Amino acid sequence: MSLIKSTHDFLALLGGVLIVGLFVWIGVCLYLAYTRLDEMLERLKHCSAVMNRAPLRHGGPLGKVLLVGGISGIVTFPGIYLKHGGVSADDLSEFPASLKKKLAVLQWCGIGLLLGGVACAAGIKLIKVYGA
C-alpha cells in the first residue's frame, strides 16, 4: 500500500515536511538567540540597522527569533544596508566567519522553506481548481 497515491498527496506530504522544517528552523534560531545573541550584538554595535532591532531581545522568544532573523538577513545580504549606511563595514569584516556562515545558512534555509511552502500551497490550489 503506497503512502502517496496522487500529486495532491505528494504536495500535502511535502507541505507537512516543510512545516516540520519550519519548527526546526525556529529551534535553531532560538538556540542561536539564547547562546550567541549577546556576541552578535556586541560585534555589530556600530550598525544602526542592528541596534534599532536590539530591543527585540527583551521581547521573549518571538522577539529573539525576529532579532536573529533580522541579523541573519543583514549579515547575509549586507549590500543595501552598506549602501544606506545602516551597517558598519568594519563590524561586518570583523564578524566571526563561522557565525556568519551559520547565519547565512539559516537565512537561506528560511527562504527555501517559505518558498517551498508557497509552491506547495499553490500546487494544491491548482490541483483543486483544475482537478488534475
Helices and strands as residue ranges (DSSP letters): H 7-43, H 48-51, G 54-58, H 60-76, H 79-84, H 89-94, H 97-130
